[in-house]
Amino acid sequence: MKKLALSCLLTIGASAVAHSATAQSFPTADPVIRAMWTEGMEQPSQAYRLSQLLMDSIGPRLNNTPSHHRAQDWLLQTYASWGISAKKEQYGTWRSWRRGRTHADLIAPRHRTLEATMLGWSPGTRGPVEGDIVLLPDAADSAAFNAILPSLRGKFVATSFAEPTCRPDANWQELARPATVTRMQAQRDTARRAWNARVSRAGSNLMARLEAAGAAGVLTTLWSAGWGVNKVFTTNNERIPALDLSCEDYGLVARLAENRQGPRMRLDADAEFLGEKPVFNVIAEMRGGELPNEYVVLSAHLDSFDGASGATDNGTGTITMLEAMRILKKTYPNPRRTILVGHWSSEEQGLIGSAAFASDHPEIVKGLQASFNQDNGTWRIDFIRMQGFAEAGESFGRWFGKIPNE
């Protein structure tokens, strides 16, 4: 979540155990800070245990899906086990959807089980469906494309650019001759521009028009330029499935189609729309004793896309905030100000959950003293964003001055 005032990139993880307090040059004797250090740096971290359960067992948390609700219920149970008050707070409704199996086979000109998964919110097939695979037609303009549309009925239409190589560029640079790398990149850039022009000429509302034409499904790929890694997002399709194929498998079927070698696919995709249902944020609280109407907010978004486990975006932030609250409860159980943690929903749809919380709670916005948010993924922390609050650096300087330089 990128919404609230100061986005402080925090890490509380297993790697922090490496140093002991006796090896550090503490600039403060504050017993609370020392206790926090001891709990967070010397005692076994809970980050791995919590992460494994959230990412492996519960898994992806597409907004308002059954797995998203399981994750929210798990948060409530976890906070309750630590003696921290937490609740689900409704802010609206959102469509709900259940993912089932995705099984796709290339059945001509040879047999191969394809690495494929539905995009989030994709319709299923209601049993196995077979169809030829074709590339998005190359038409002169939208009107010409419309004339071709009837020929796509019952076919799987490949709509993405097919990468000519699924090796990362760094691997080419390490192993190939410089001239080879330059030539490959130039040819790839030319081919990508030509494909993008083809898509542009087809006109707007492409997916809706393919659905209306009776296509069997849509094939896509979005390679992350790394070994075996795709980004799998969502679709607005209402009747036909939208699939992501791996970089290698999409390239295979695209080349077969381009060279008119008769690629044909069988797809069995199970999915179910569950209707419009209430959607929630999870809010946990440690009430302040002296200044209960002043607030420190910790936050991260709980929702994720559905093609993987939602670990980097933003399971890491969820676990960071859980660990922070666990350590605070153990070492600072009676805080001066109220400490809130927001596990936002609908972040991937446009920061909706956090914006709704701010709108619903003007008293918290008015009393907000600082907000720390984590959504930077898994690389090392090398800077802190002040979100435009130039004078915030002075406060961070004071805070950092009380922890070891090491």
MIVO-610980 format. One record per residue (C-alpha): x, y, z. Coordinates in steps of 0.001 Angstrom, whole numbers, plus 500000, padded with zeros to 6 digits. Layout:
BEGIN
XYZ/...
***
This chain:
BEGIN
500000500000500000/501385503416499061/498583505503500573/499371506817504071/501755509572505017/505250508203505680/506211504999503891/508961503516506050/510588500413504656/511067498074507614/512617494656507983/512125492289510879/513224488850509749/515222485772510473/518422487297509097/518344489857511889/519395487248514445/523031487449513347/524224490090515830/523920490049519601/523242493116521702/526618492789523424/528363493336520076/526474496560519384/527294500132520400/523976501176521928/523638504974522152/520697504678524585/519966502828527805/516210503066527255/514952499704528585/512057499513526088/514308499998523076/516787497486524480/513959494999525021/512732495518521452/516252494935520163/516627491756522202/513277490363521078/513715491292517432/517424490559516975/518409487899519497/515301485805519983/514043483473517236/512139485434514614/508588484370513815/508883485679510246/509568482317508618/506816480471510486/504251483167509713/505399483539506093/505299479828505375/501779479515506701/500479482577504865/502156482041501513/502236478225501270/499120477090503115/496711479991502533/498342481113499310/497307483935496953/494786486485498164/492971487911495160/490621490534496517/487464489097498108/488126485490497087/487781482595499555/491562482504500101/491564486245500837/488920485681503512/490921482767504943/493939485052505248/491873487687507047/490476485123509487/494020483851510096/495131487391510945/492318487708513487/493264484394515081/496964485278515154/496378488642516791/493998487077519316/496667484532520279/498976487457521108/496338489316523109/495938492062520499/492500493376519562/491699492985515844/488605493152513658/487399492994510078/485956496322508970/483691496411505922/484033499296503499/481962498106500540/481392495133498265/483402493439495526/482847490527493187/483989487168494502/485540484366492461/486887480877493042/489852479460491135/489863475757490331/492121473645488135/493687474748484864/494817471974482537/495911472738478992/497335470349476403/498734470961472966/497163468089471012/498427468870467482/500785468746465691/502164466839468715/501194466303472331/502543468490475115/501048469511478453/501347473298478573/502373475409481516/499227477505481766/497022479164484341/493903481282484199/494155484993484811/492363486125487934/488581486466487556/488661484456484347/485603482421483357/486131478672483164/485273476267480348/482542474105481962/484347470956480878/487087470302478317/487101472467475187/489184471939472043/490124474490469431/492793475592466974/495370478142468115/495745481241465926/497665484484466221/495769487721466545/495014488577462906/497125491260461267/494537493654459827/494924497002458129/492594498713460592/489752498081463027/487158497712460271/489261495095458502/489753493307461808/485985493252462364/485570491533459024/487981488796460148/486385488303463590/483819485643462532/486675483362461468/487929483278465071/484873481488466396/485863478389468392/489578479232468274/492130480140470924/493579483536469994/497155484385470992/497188488105471786/500648488759473297/504083489285471801/506036486009471644/509517486500473086/512179485207470687/514235483981473656/513353483229477261/516923483577478502/517469486762480540/519568489394478778/522265489058481454/522732485424480408/523187486434476771/525673489115477777/527651486604479811/527742483765477295/527257485184473781/529449487417471633/528647491143471884/527619491261468220/525195488395468799/523613490168471755/523247493399469795/521667491604466832/519225489655469032/518106492770470872/517632494753467652/515590491977466048/513501491595469196/512804495320469401/511726495407465760/509444492392466211/507895493821469370/507121497147467671/505494495301464787/503349493235467159/502280496285469150/501276497979465909/499219494902464976/497359495048468292/496796498780467899/495341498377464417/492860495812465732/491181498583467700/489849499091471206/487902496723473476/489742493790471945/488824491190474594/485138492067474505/485108491796470716/486828488393470809/484226487223473317/481390488486471151/482891486690468148/482728483371470010/486466482709470406/487208479643472536/489639481599474691/492456484113474835/496134483209475269/498525485731476830/501990485868478314/503793488535480332/507384487499480875/509359489115483704/512670488801481810/513872486168484281/514168482402484278/510677480916484248/508952483962485698/505698485465484390/503455488131485825/499873486821485972/497261489506486554/493506489597485935/490939489804483151/487573491430482584/486379488577480359/482853487465481155/482345484378478965/485607482966477611/488735481995479576/491889484076479505/495092482084480036/498675482965480797/501184480605479164/504797480421480222/507306482274478080/508551479037476487/505127477468475876/503610480661474499/506549480971472125/506008477373471015/502321477739470133/502875481160468557/505588479802466243/503411476832465297/500554479199464466/502773481652462592/504171478849460440/500724477338459787/501575473986461390/498104473369462803/498433473913466570/495381472728468457/494686472822472193/492439471090474701/491598473177477790/489832472189480998/489554475247483253/487431475329486398/486348478658487865/483248480032489531/481908483515490082/480426483786493580/478590487094493267/478990490484494899/480040490136498542/481156492382501415/484844493300501382/486935494138504453/490136495593505827/491662493960508904/492501496473511619/494462495610514781/494931498009517688/496988498586520813/495167501410522581/497236504317523886/497173505109527599/498145508794527729/497248510015524225/494679507538522872/493478509945520177/496927510263518645/497835507456516267/500844505630514878/499760503502511903/501607500468510578/500315499146507272/500665496782504348/498178495396501868/496997491836502345/495408491312498926/497506490023496042/497157488833492504/496222485185492077/498851483624489822/501381482922492582/501548483074496378/501509486839496859/504826486682498694/506733489685497351/503605491773496812/502758492026499601/503152489079501898/506463490570502988/504722493689504267/502011491666505987/504604489626507876/506648492726508724/503643494347510378/502706491146512203/506222490817513595/506291494498514542/503036494170516481/504158490934518141/507351492595519355/505523495759520434/502974493752522413/505738491867524210/508014494825524943/505701497862524990/502239496547525891/500939499890527197/501885502415524523/501541506151525062/499716506660521757/497354504277519983/499160501952517584/497073500679514676/497958498190511975/495993498201508729/496016495133506501/494419496749503461/492268495140500794/491709496187497165/495176497716496939/495838496089493594/492603497572492252/493711501114493086/494450501681496805/490741501306497544/490870499716501003/493231502265502535/491436505194500913/488142503905502312/489676503606505778/490943507187505628/487520508369504458/485690506398507161/487988507535509975/488641511280509814/489424511207513534/492391508910512890/493612511026509983/493336514109512209/495263512435515021/497846510720512819/501399511235514087/503267508850511785/502525506047509362/504935503270508442/504128501228505348/506000498342503730/505464497351500099/508955497218498658/509284493477498163/512316491471499188/515444493373498208/517682494995500787/516530498230502395/518632501111501119/516389504170501520/513248505425503236/510625507365501319/509368510459503146/506419510794500740/507008514514500264/507155515353503995/510528517085503909/510718517766507646/510096514122508524/513808513418508161/514504515180511459/512256512729513311/513815509742511602/517238511075512518/516283511158516204/514827507655516039/517834506178514245/520082507895516754/518754505513519423/519652502280517635/523141500847516988/524999502101513962/525770498500513094/
***
